Amino acid sequence: MHKLGKLAFWTLAVLFVPMAAAAETGAGSDPSWGYALGAGLAVGLAGLGCGIGQGLTAGNTTAGIARNPGAAGNMFTNFILGMVLIESIAIYGLVIGLLLQGKIS
């Protein structure tokens, strides 16, 4: 739990320190900063989630094939289908990020 608290603290620090610096200089008065933050978070979190999902899927498929090599054909088909569906989430995040980026003037 201690590591999770540190992770949360540093994540918030990385997010809010630049905002405080921008507010100090008056550069944060542009209302489009929220779109830029949203675009970055959409792409970043989608990529993070997809990376975790793909790693778990690949690891579990490899372990399953190692336990039962005779079922490799069926597992590989399901593996490829799962990877395609996981990757579609990253593409949705990219599309949302590009749409938000288009709103910045």
C-alpha atoms as one frame of an Amber mdcrd trajectory, in Angstrom:
protein
   0.000   0.000   0.000   2.957   2.281   0.672   4.171   1.979  -2.919   0.695
   2.799  -4.224   0.638   5.960  -2.123   4.007   7.033  -3.500   2.821   6.354
  -7.038  -0.317   8.433  -6.494   1.657  11.288  -4.952   4.202  11.503  -7.772
   1.506  11.168 -10.425  -0.377  14.113  -8.942   2.849  16.079  -8.548   3.760
  15.563 -12.201   0.270  16.667 -13.239  -0.182  19.700 -11.001   3.272  21.300
 -10.776   3.234  22.440 -14.430  -0.318  23.738 -13.951   0.779  25.792 -10.947
   3.714  27.205 -12.900   1.443  28.137 -15.808  -1.053  29.806 -13.486   1.743
  31.825 -11.905   2.826  33.286 -15.235  -0.688  33.777 -16.559  -0.197  31.238
 -19.336  -2.962  29.021 -17.980  -5.695  31.466 -18.992  -6.135  29.652 -22.309
  -9.307  27.526 -21.980  -8.002  24.844 -24.349  -5.532  23.358 -21.836  -8.210
  20.883 -20.760  -8.477  19.514 -24.284  -4.714  18.982 -24.437  -4.701  17.255
 -21.059  -7.649  15.082 -22.086  -5.998  14.121 -25.367  -2.801  13.113 -23.612
  -4.638  11.129 -20.960  -6.814   9.374 -23.553  -3.853   8.138 -25.549  -1.683
   7.409 -22.522  -4.241   5.493 -20.485  -5.470   3.557 -23.511  -1.894   2.566
 -24.294  -1.212   1.611 -20.692  -4.325  -0.536 -20.456  -3.628  -2.224 -23.763
  -0.036  -2.953 -22.809  -1.127  -4.597 -19.574  -3.868  -6.566 -21.332  -1.609
  -7.758 -24.108   1.091  -8.799 -21.659  -1.350 -10.830 -19.592  -2.871 -12.414
 -22.684   0.482 -13.367 -24.199   1.797 -14.731 -20.906  -1.261 -16.819 -20.177
  -1.426 -18.167 -23.729   2.244 -19.148 -23.589   1.696 -20.880 -20.245  -1.347
 -22.701 -21.607   0.509 -23.924 -24.689   3.401 -25.067 -22.491   0.999 -27.111
 -20.361  -0.946 -28.582 -23.266   0.880 -28.398 -26.601  -1.928 -30.286 -28.359
  -4.312 -27.353 -27.870  -1.920 -24.799 -29.380  -4.018 -24.321 -32.540  -7.198
 -23.410 -30.662  -5.328 -21.252 -28.181  -3.476 -19.394 -30.921  -6.735 -18.535
 -32.696  -8.224 -17.169 -29.475  -4.947 -15.373 -28.741  -4.981 -13.524 -32.062
  -8.663 -12.597 -31.651  -7.995 -11.316 -28.123  -5.019  -9.248 -29.268  -7.081
  -7.650 -32.031  -9.840  -6.704 -29.594  -7.352  -5.339 -27.070  -5.598  -3.291
 -29.760  -8.925  -1.772 -30.834  -9.076  -0.062 -27.426  -5.774   1.693 -28.183
  -7.150   2.806 -31.542 -10.249   4.233 -29.838  -7.993   6.144 -27.438  -5.994
   7.507 -30.365  -9.160   8.611 -32.180 -10.456  10.360 -29.052  -7.068  12.044
 -28.584  -7.046  13.266 -32.189 -10.607  14.563 -31.902  -9.720  16.477 -28.744
  -6.532  17.773 -30.357  -8.632  19.148 -33.216 -10.580  21.305 -30.740  -7.442
  23.190 -29.700  -7.164  26.419 -31.624
